[in-house]
Amino acid sequence: MSNIIKKKRGYTIVKKHIVIYEWIINEMSSYINSSYNSIESESLFSPKFSADSHVKDLWQLHLKFNGQSTEVKNYVSIFLRSLNTERRIKTKAVYFILNKKRERVNVHKFSKVYDAHQSLGYQKFILKSELLEKKNEWATYDTLTLGVELTVFDDYWTISTSPPFNESKRLMTNDYKDLFDTKMDADVTFIVGEKKFQAHKLVLMVRSPVFRAMLSSDMQENKEHVINIPDISPDMFNSLLEFMYTDRVADLDAVAEDLVEVADKYQIQTLKQVCLEELCMSVNIENAARMILLADRLNAEIMFKYVTEYIRINAETVIQTEGYKLMEAANPCLALMIFKNFSALKIEDKFAGPADKADA
């Protein structure tokens, strides 16, 4: 008698959600200096944020400048507070400071399971004296950027199955990536500067109305299908082609500022949106004036509002930068609008009552 052997397999699956949250704090040295002489606890709390997980997580960073014990009184402490109710949440977190080159420094990592309303972190995150010594490198214009890369894990779930396992299906984007890399059966050549780029008319016409018009005309008039592209660097054109084939751009953070104008020129709205989101995340004291000029030039309303609010909050330091002076010369009307917003903020602060300031 033969034995029938069945193979079965089960899965335990947990989905994770990652958020990189940046908290920008100006006048940092004032908090540190006042903490040396303060008897009461000096603390700051960030706005609330979420990783948008299925467990409906909610978090807040807490910065403390003068712990009560002798062991930690000379340190700045950092904690991640769980604002979640009636549940435990598994997390992994990386705390860091962004220096003026937007590099992560003073990195601390941990993995914890949070109970409801629990606060966990590092009492000895960084010495106050070290932070003051490195102010020019880590807190340009006395503005410190703290960050946390937080991973939140959903509740796990299990499944079992008996059908045979199929190999994962190949995605269409993989095929288009191969097409971009190999240039197989390319039917148009672009000359950009001193470089030549081969591409496929159909892909470009589907992705960009500007290329559609350009290549429709080319089919009738240019039998060799060779097109010169002026006013764009070869690197930017390569990034543009890469996105049209794959919906991705390598090292987007390094090229977004130039690439967004190329995306606008060729009316590739998805690429423009991706670049604008990346630029909003990169706004800082040094580049804020340049970013608002760019947003104004591109009629990027959401980015314009975001950068305007950033400058409004950090106006005293932004107006000292070389970028602001260049913006003031290039677009006086825009500089005047920013000045009016800053003046309005000062007037609000001047006439706000004690209760108003406490709530702020």
C-alpha positions as CSV (number, residue, x, y, z in Angstrom):
1,M,0.0,0.0,0.0
2,S,1.4,3.4,-1.0
3,N,1.4,6.3,1.4
4,I,-0.1,9.6,0.2
5,I,2.0,12.5,1.5
6,K,0.5,16.0,1.4
7,K,2.6,19.1,1.8
8,K,1.1,22.1,3.6
9,R,2.6,25.4,4.6
10,G,1.6,28.2,7.0
11,Y,2.5,31.8,7.3
12,T,2.7,34.2,10.2
13,I,2.7,37.7,8.8
14,V,3.2,41.1,10.3
15,K,3.1,44.4,8.3
16,K,5.3,47.3,9.3
17,H,4.9,51.0,8.8
18,I,7.8,53.5,8.7
19,V,7.7,57.2,9.3
20,I,10.7,59.6,9.3
21,Y,9.7,62.5,11.5
22,E,11.8,65.7,11.7
23,W,11.3,68.2,14.6
24,I,12.9,71.6,14.0
25,I,13.6,73.7,17.1
26,N,14.9,77.2,17.0
27,E,16.7,79.2,19.8
28,M,18.1,75.9,21.1
29,S,20.9,77.4,23.1
30,S,18.4,79.5,25.2
31,Y,16.7,76.3,26.4
32,I,20.0,74.8,27.4
33,N,21.4,77.9,29.1
34,S,18.2,78.5,31.1
35,S,18.2,74.8,32.2
36,Y,21.4,75.2,34.1
37,N,19.8,77.7,36.6
38,S,16.3,76.3,36.6
39,I,15.0,74.3,39.5
40,E,11.9,73.2,37.6
41,S,12.0,70.8,34.8
42,E,12.6,72.3,31.3
43,S,10.8,70.4,28.6
44,L,9.7,70.6,25.0
45,F,7.1,68.5,23.3
46,S,6.8,68.0,19.5
47,P,3.6,68.1,17.5
48,K,1.9,64.7,17.3
49,F,2.6,62.4,14.4
50,S,1.7,58.9,13.2
51,A,3.1,56.1,11.1
52,D,-0.4,55.5,9.8
53,S,-0.4,51.9,10.9
54,H,-3.5,49.7,11.2
55,V,-3.3,50.0,15.0
56,K,-4.0,53.7,14.7
57,D,-0.7,54.8,16.4
58,L,-0.1,58.3,17.7
59,W,3.2,59.6,19.0
60,Q,5.0,62.7,20.4
61,L,8.7,63.5,21.0
62,H,9.7,64.9,24.4
63,L,12.9,66.7,25.0
64,K,14.1,67.3,28.6
65,F,16.9,69.6,29.5
66,N,17.5,69.1,33.2
67,G,16.8,65.7,34.7
68,Q,16.4,65.7,38.5
69,S,19.1,63.2,39.3
70,T,22.7,64.2,39.4
71,E,23.6,61.5,36.9
72,V,21.6,63.1,34.0
73,K,21.4,66.8,34.9
74,N,24.1,67.7,32.4
75,Y,22.4,65.8,29.5
76,V,19.6,66.5,27.1
77,S,17.2,63.6,27.3
78,I,14.9,62.5,24.5
79,F,11.8,60.3,24.8
80,L,9.2,59.0,22.5
81,R,5.7,59.2,24.1
82,S,3.0,56.8,23.1
83,L,-0.4,58.6,22.9
84,N,-2.2,55.4,22.1
85,T,-5.0,54.2,24.3
86,E,-5.6,50.7,25.7
87,R,-3.2,48.7,23.6
88,R,0.5,47.6,23.3
89,I,2.5,48.4,20.2
90,K,5.7,46.9,19.0
91,T,8.2,49.5,17.6
92,K,11.7,50.0,16.4
93,A,13.2,53.5,16.5
94,V,16.3,55.4,15.4
95,Y,16.9,58.8,17.1
96,F,19.3,61.3,15.4
97,I,20.3,64.9,14.9
98,L,20.6,66.3,11.3
99,N,23.7,68.4,10.9
100,K,23.9,71.3,8.4
101,K,24.7,68.9,5.6
102,R,21.6,66.9,6.5
103,E,23.7,64.0,7.7
104,R,22.6,61.9,10.7
105,V,24.8,62.3,13.7
106,N,24.5,61.2,17.4
107,V,22.4,58.2,16.3
108,H,20.7,56.0,19.0
109,K,18.7,52.9,18.2
110,F,16.2,50.8,20.2
111,S,13.4,48.3,19.8
112,K,10.6,48.4,22.4
113,V,7.1,47.3,23.0
114,Y,5.0,50.3,24.3
115,D,2.2,50.1,26.7
116,A,-0.6,52.7,26.4
117,H,0.6,56.2,27.4
118,Q,4.2,55.0,28.0
119,S,7.2,57.2,27.4
120,L,10.6,55.6,26.6
121,G,13.9,56.9,25.3
122,Y,17.4,58.0,26.3
123,Q,18.1,60.1,29.4
124,K,21.7,60.6,28.2
125,F,20.9,61.5,24.6
126,I,23.7,64.1,24.4
127,L,25.7,66.3,26.7
128,K,24.4,69.9,26.8
129,S,28.0,71.2,26.7
130,E,28.7,69.1,23.6
131,L,25.6,70.4,21.8
132,L,26.6,74.0,22.6
133,E,30.2,73.3,21.4
134,K,28.9,71.9,18.1
135,K,26.2,74.5,17.6
136,N,27.6,75.8,14.3
137,E,27.8,72.3,12.9
138,W,24.7,70.8,14.3
139,A,22.4,73.8,14.9
140,T,23.0,76.4,12.3
141,Y,21.5,79.7,13.2
142,D,20.8,78.1,16.6
143,T,18.1,75.9,15.0
144,L,18.3,72.2,15.8
145,T,16.7,69.5,13.7
146,L,15.9,66.3,15.7
147,G,14.7,63.2,13.9
148,V,13.3,59.8,14.6
149,E,12.8,57.0,12.1
150,L,10.0,55.0,13.7
151,T,8.8,51.6,12.6
152,V,5.5,50.5,13.9
153,F,4.4,46.8,13.6
154,D,0.8,45.8,13.1
155,D,-0.7,42.9,14.9
156,Y,0.5,39.6,13.4
157,W,-1.9,37.3,11.5
158,T,-1.6,33.7,10.3
159,I,-2.7,31.7,7.3
160,S,-2.3,28.1,6.2
161,T,-2.4,26.8,2.7
162,S,-2.2,23.5,0.9
163,P,-2.1,24.5,-2.8
164,P,1.3,24.5,-4.5
165,F,3.4,27.6,-4.2
166,N,3.7,29.7,-7.3
167,E,6.6,31.9,-8.1
168,S,5.9,35.5,-7.6
169,K,4.7,37.3,-10.7
170,R,7.0,39.6,-12.5
171,L,5.8,43.2,-12.4
172,M,5.3,45.3,-15.5
173,T,7.7,47.9,-14.1
174,N,10.5,45.3,-14.2
175,D,9.9,44.8,-17.9
176,Y,10.0,48.6,-18.5
177,K,13.2,48.8,-16.4
178,D,14.8,46.2,-18.7
179,L,13.6,48.2,-21.7
180,F,15.2,51.3,-20.2
181,D,18.5,49.6,-19.5
182,T,18.9,47.6,-22.7
183,K,17.3,50.1,-25.2
184,M,16.0,47.1,-27.1
185,D,14.3,48.2,-30.4
186,A,14.7,51.9,-29.5
187,D,13.3,54.0,-32.3
188,V,14.4,57.6,-31.4
189,T,17.7,59.2,-30.4
190,F,18.0,62.3,-28.3
191,I,21.2,64.5,-28.4
192,V,21.7,66.2,-25.1
193,G,24.9,68.2,-24.8
194,E,27.6,65.8,-25.9
195,K,25.6,62.6,-25.1
196,K,23.2,60.5,-27.0
197,F,20.1,58.8,-25.5
198,Q,18.1,56.1,-27.1
199,A,14.5,55.7,-26.2
200,H,11.1,54.4,-27.3
201,K,8.6,56.8,-28.8
202,L,5.5,55.1,-27.6
203,V,6.7,55.1,-23.9
204,L,7.5,58.8,-24.0
205,M,4.3,59.8,-25.9
206,V,2.2,58.1,-23.3
207,R,4.0,59.7,-20.4
208,S,4.3,63.3,-21.5
209,P,2.0,65.5,-23.7
210,V,5.1,67.6,-24.6
211,F,6.9,64.5,-26.0
212,R,3.7,63.4,-27.6
213,A,3.5,66.6,-29.6
214,M,7.2,66.6,-30.3
215,L,7.4,63.0,-31.5
216,S,4.1,63.1,-33.5
217,S,5.6,65.9,-35.5
218,D,9.0,64.1,-35.7
219,M,7.3,61.0,-37.3
220,Q,6.3,63.1,-40.3
221,E,9.3,65.4,-40.7
222,N,12.4,63.7,-39.2
223,K,13.0,60.4,-41.0
224,E,16.2,59.8,-39.0
225,H,14.4,60.2,-35.7
226,V,17.2,62.2,-34.1
227,I,16.2,65.1,-31.8
228,N,18.3,67.8,-30.1
229,I,17.3,68.7,-26.6
230,P,18.6,72.1,-25.4
231,D,18.8,73.7,-22.0
232,I,18.9,70.3,-20.0
233,S,22.0,68.6,-18.7
234,P,22.6,65.0,-19.7
235,D,22.2,63.9,-16.1
236,M,18.8,65.5,-15.7
237,F,17.6,64.1,-19.0
238,N,18.7,60.6,-17.9
239,S,16.8,61.0,-14.7
240,L,13.7,62.2,-16.7
241,L,13.9,59.1,-18.9
242,E,14.4,56.8,-15.9
243,F,11.2,58.1,-14.3
244,M,9.1,57.8,-17.5
245,Y,10.1,54.1,-17.7
246,T,10.1,53.1,-14.1
247,D,8.2,55.7,-12.0
248,R,11.4,56.0,-9.9
249,V,14.5,58.3,-9.8
250,A,17.8,57.2,-8.2
251,D,19.1,59.7,-5.6
252,L,16.0,61.9,-5.9
253,D,17.1,64.0,-3.0
254,A,20.2,65.1,-4.8
255,V,18.5,66.0,-8.1
256,A,14.9,67.1,-7.1
257,E,15.5,70.8,-7.3
258,D,16.7,70.7,-10.9
259,L,14.5,67.8,-12.0
260,V,11.3,69.5,-10.9
261,E,11.8,72.2,-13.5
262,V,12.4,69.6,-16.1
263,A,9.2,67.8,-15.0
264,D,7.3,71.1,-15.3
265,K,8.7,71.8,-18.7
266,Y,7.6,68.4,-20.1
267,Q,4.3,68.4,-18.1
268,I,5.0,65.1,-16.3
269,Q,2.8,65.9,-13.3
270,T,3.6,62.8,-11.3
271,L,7.3,63.5,-11.4
272,K,6.7,67.1,-10.5
273,Q,4.6,66.1,-7.5
274,V,7.3,63.6,-6.3
275,C,10.0,66.3,-6.6
276,L,7.9,68.9,-4.8
277,E,7.3,66.5,-1.9
278,E,11.0,65.8,-1.6
279,L,11.8,69.5,-1.7
280,C,9.3,70.2,1.1
281,M,11.1,67.7,3.3
282,S,14.5,69.3,2.5
283,V,13.5,72.9,3.5
284,N,15.9,74.5,6.0
285,I,17.2,77.9,7.1
286,E,19.8,78.1,4.3
287,N,17.6,77.2,1.4
288,A,14.2,78.4,2.4
289,A,14.4,81.6,0.4
290,R,15.5,79.7,-2.7
291,M,12.7,77.2,-2.2
292,I,10.0,79.8,-2.1
293,L,11.3,81.4,-5.2
294,L,11.2,78.0,-6.9
295,A,7.6,77.3,-5.7
296,D,6.5,80.7,-6.9
297,R,8.1,80.2,-10.3
298,L,6.4,76.8,-10.7
299,N,3.0,77.9,-9.4
300,A,3.4,75.1,-6.8
301,E,0.7,76.2,-4.4
302,I,1.0,73.5,-1.7
303,M,4.8,73.9,-1.6
304,F,4.5,77.7,-1.6
305,K,2.2,77.6,1.5
306,Y,4.5,75.1,3.2
307,V,7.7,77.1,2.7
308,T,5.9,80.4,3.5
309,E,4.8,79.0,6.9
310,Y,8.4,77.7,7.5
311,I,9.8,81.1,6.8
312,R,7.2,82.8,8.9
313,I,8.2,80.7,11.9
314,N,11.9,81.1,11.3
315,A,11.9,84.6,9.8
316,E,14.5,86.1,12.2
317,T,17.2,83.6,11.0
318,V,16.1,83.2,7.4
319,I,16.4,87.0,6.6
320,Q,20.0,86.8,7.7
321,T,21.0,84.3,5.0
322,E,22.6,85.1,1.7
323,G,19.7,83.3,-0.1
324,Y,17.2,85.7,1.3
325,K,19.2,88.7,0.1
326,L,19.3,87.1,-3.4
327,M,15.5,86.5,-3.3
328,E,14.9,90.1,-2.1
329,A,16.8,91.4,-5.2
330,A,15.1,88.9,-7.6
331,N,11.6,89.2,-6.4
332,P,10.9,92.3,-4.1
333,C,7.2,91.7,-4.0
334,L,7.7,88.2,-2.6
335,A,10.1,89.5,0.0
336,L,7.6,92.2,1.0
337,M,4.9,89.5,1.5
338,I,7.2,87.5,3.8
339,F,8.1,90.7,5.7
340,K,4.4,91.4,6.2
341,N,3.7,87.9,7.5
342,F,6.7,88.2,9.9
343,S,5.4,91.5,11.2
344,A,1.9,90.1,11.7
345,L,3.4,87.3,13.7
346,K,5.3,89.7,15.9
347,I,2.2,91.8,16.5
348,E,0.3,88.6,17.5
349,D,3.0,87.7,20.0
350,K,3.1,91.2,21.4
351,F,-0.6,91.4,22.2
352,A,-1.2,87.8,23.1
353,G,-2.3,87.3,26.7
354,P,-0.6,84.9,29.1
355,A,-3.2,82.2,28.5
356,D,-2.7,82.5,24.7
357,K,1.1,82.1,25.0
358,A,0.8,79.1,27.3
359,D,-1.4,77.4,24.8
360,A,1.0,78.1,22.0
